[in-house]
Amino acid sequence: MKRLTILFLGLLIFVSCRETNVTPDNFTTISISLSTHKLVSFSIVKNSKYLIVFETGLGDDHLIWNQKNLPTTISAKEDVLLYDRAGYGKSENGPAPRNIQKLSSELDSVINKFANGRKVILVGHSIAGMIIRDYALKNPSKTAGLLFIDPSHEAYNNPTQAQEDLIYNTFLSSNGANFGATMEARELIEDSQYMATLSNLPNVPVIVLTSIKVDASHTTADRQSWFNSHELFKTGVTDFTHIATINSGHYIFLDEPNLVLDNLNLLISKLP
């Protein structure tokens, strides 16, 4: 599983080197008080039929989505919600364990602040694929559709203790013990085990975008295993679309923003 370590460490390098960005002025910033800490959200709400919620991957705060203006573009027609998970960006630190169950529960709290009875369209990148999947399974009546962007899956993302320790210690050294990704990294093994116990996705429209770009760290066989793990999302789903791209790395929404935007619009068009 050396490739898994390379993937996570590659994400860390990307996070540490990415360009600084700011939240656009047309987003409203709201603090959401939980029982133990506060989360900060960024939204454009015009009372459209659905609420689109963007969930970030390991190490990223909400600013990552703004680099290619995806939320701003889609907000011309739809309500959009971004937020920082605990220990990221402007949100406060949250108590351990920062596992998928806890992250999914806090996502639910954020959504409840804005949904006003509407269903949500969930967009998740990398480990966020696990978070939105857990949310959708626990809240099928609230979920309208799912867009997975190169999502983590336990059939592929199944780290050893040594790999988890390496990822955890790397975030610890660069960002400290209370950084969101540091605390989340400590739960990677348990998260993989937990996700393996879950049932199939609710039967709502699902689109999965998968990078199969071959490079120095990813062989053709490795990419095929990654693609195959994403194929597992279709079990029990009537309306399933799986798109592979050779033009993007793991951050498909930065390398090919139009691919993501087009498929988000496609997902919206499938809904009643």
N, C-alpha and C positions, 0 to 999 in steps of 0.2 A: 504493500500500500504506500510505497514511496511517493507515488504520483499525488496522493491525497495531501500529503505534507507540502509538496510543491505548490499545489493549488492554493492552500490557505496562506502560505508564506508569500505567494505571489500577490494575493489580495492585500496583505499587510503592506508590502512594498508600494502597491498602487495607492492605498489609503494615505500613506505617509508622504507621497510625492504628488498627489493630485492638486489641481489648481484651487485656489481659494475662491469661494463663491458666496453670494449673498441671497437672501430670500427676496423675491420681487416685491415691490411696494404694494401691489394689489392683493397680496395675501394678508389675511387677518391673523394675528398671533394671539393665541388663547392658552392660558395655563389651566391644566386639568388636575384637580387635587384628588389623589388616591389616599388610602388610609395611612400609607407610610411615606409617600413622596409625591412630588409633582412632576407631571409630564407637560411638555410644551408642544402645541400643535400649530399648524399653519394651514389656513384654509381659504377657499373661495366658495362661498355658498350663495346660490341664487335660487335654490329650491327646484332643481331639476329632478327628474323622476328617480334617478339613481345617484348614489354617492360613490365616487371613485376614490379608493384608499390605496396609497402607495406605501409599501413596507420595504425597508432597506435590508441589505445583507450585512454580514458580520464586519464590523469596523466602520460602517458608513452611517452618517447622520442624514437628515432630510436634504441637506444641500446637494448631495450627489445627484438627485433627480433634476436639479435646476441647470446643470451644466449644458444640457441640450434643450432646455425649455419645454420638456414634455408636459409637466403639469400645467404650465401657463398656456400651452397650445390647446390642450384638451379642455381647459376650463372655459374656453370660448363658448362651449355648448353644455358642459357638464360641471356639476359641483365636484370639487377636488379637495382631498384631505391628505396632508403630510404631517408627520410628527417625529420627534426624536424619542427613541426608546430610552429607558432609564440608563444614566451614565454616558449618554451621548449628547453632543451639542448643548442646547440650553436646558435640557431636562435634568432633574436632580438624580442622584444616585439612588438605586433601588436595593432592597434587601436580597441576600442570597436565599435560595439558588435562583440564578437567572436562566431557568430552563424553558423549554418550549411551552409547557403548560402555563408558566407564569407570564411569559411574553404574550401568549394567546389571550390570556385573561385580561391583561392590561390593554391589548389591542381592542378587546370588546368594550372596555371602559371608555376608551377614546372614541370609538364608533358611536356608542350610545349618546355621547355628548352632541353629536351632529346629525345622526341619521333621521331623527324625528319620524320613525316608523317606516322609513324607506329601506329598500334592500341595497346592499353594497356590491360593488365590483372591486375585487381585490387584485392588486398587482404586486407581485413579490419576486425579488431577486435573490438568488443564492439561498442562504439559510432562511430567508424570509419565506421561501417556498414551504418550509416546514411549519412556520408560524401561521400562514394564511390557510394552510391545509388543515391544521388543528382547529383553527377558528371555524372554518366552513363545516367541519364535521360536527362541532358542538353547536353551531348556529345555522343549520341548513335553511331555516325559514327566513333568515336575514341575508342570505347569500344569493346574489343574482348570477354571478359569473366569476371566473378565475382566469387570470393571465399570469402564467409562470414564466419567468425569464431566467433561463439556465439554473433551475432550482436544485438545491441539495436534495438528495434522496438516500434513504438508509441502505438501499441496494448497492450504492456506490460509496457514499460517505459513511464509512464505518471505521473510525480511527482506532488505533491501538492506544494504550496508555502512554507509551513513549511519544507518539505523535501528538496526542492531546497536550502532554506536558510541554512539548516544544512550541506549539502554537500559543498556549497559555503564557509561557515564560517570555516569548517574544513580545506579545502585547504588554505584558507586565513591565518589561524593561523599557519599552518605548512610551507607554501611556499611563502606567501606574495601576495599582490594584483595584481602584474603583471605576476604571474605564469600563463602559458597557461591554465592549468586545472581550476584555480580559475576563470578566465574570461569566460571560456567555461561553467563552472558550473552555472554561472549566467543566462545562456540562455537555460537551460534545458527544462523549461516549454514551452517557445516559439518554441524551436526546435521540441518538440513533436507535437505541434499544426501545425507547418509548414509541417512536414513530412506527417501528415494526409491529407494534400491537394494534395499530389503528385499522379501521375498516376502510372500504373504498370511499372515494369522494362522493359527495351528494350529486345527484344527477342534474347538474346545471351545465351550461356551456363552458367548456374548458379549452384554452389555447396554451400550448407549451412551445416556447422558443428555445432551441438547443444549439449551442456552439459545437460544431464538429471540426473546427479549425485545427489542423495538424501543425505542431511547432516543435521546438526543441524539448519541451516538457510533456507533450501529449502525442502519443503514437496513434496510428489509425485504429488499432485494436482498443486502445484506451478510450478514444472518442466513441467507438461503437458501444462499449460498455456504458458510457455516460448516456448515450442516446437510448440504449435499451432500458436503463433505469427510468428514464422519463416516459417511456412507452407504458410503464406500469400504471400511470395516472389514468389511462383510458378505461380501466376495468370498471364496468358498471355505469359508464358515462355514455349517453346516447350521442351527444353533440361534442365530439372531440377532434381537435385540430393540432397536429404536431408538425412544426416547421424546423428544419435543420438549416444552419447557415455555416458556410466556410469562410465568411468574410468578417467574422467577429470573434473576439476572444470572449472571456467570461462576462465582461461588461457589454453585453449586446446593446443595451440602451444608450451607451456612449458611442460605440463603433457604428451602429446602424439605427439611429433614432427613428428614422422613417419606417423601418421594419416594425418596430415596437408600436409606433403611433398607428400605422395601418392596421395592425392586428388588434389593437385596443378598440379602434373604430369598428372593426369587423365584429368583435365580441359584443359591443354595444348594439350593433345592428341585429344581432341574433335574439335580443331580448324583447319581450312584449311591450 
